[in-house]
């Protein structure tokens, strides 16, 4: 995890086994997950021409706070 760059790299290994449990194939993949903080999403939406109608915390229709794990943005594309 690179907190400064806001990137989490997850390593996944996929294995295909025969009925007798012999490994037939293996594949590894790195998946990079980027995260944004609520204020960054707010700016990105506004800069992209969206009007923010509501912001909720954790799919519970609660206000955001410093412990909010997930934020839901309800936005509409501006008609300008």
Secondary structure by P-SEA (a helix, b strand, c coil): ccccccbbbbbbbbbbbcccccccbbbbbbbbbbbbcaaaaaaaaaaacccccccccccccccccccccbbbbbcccccc
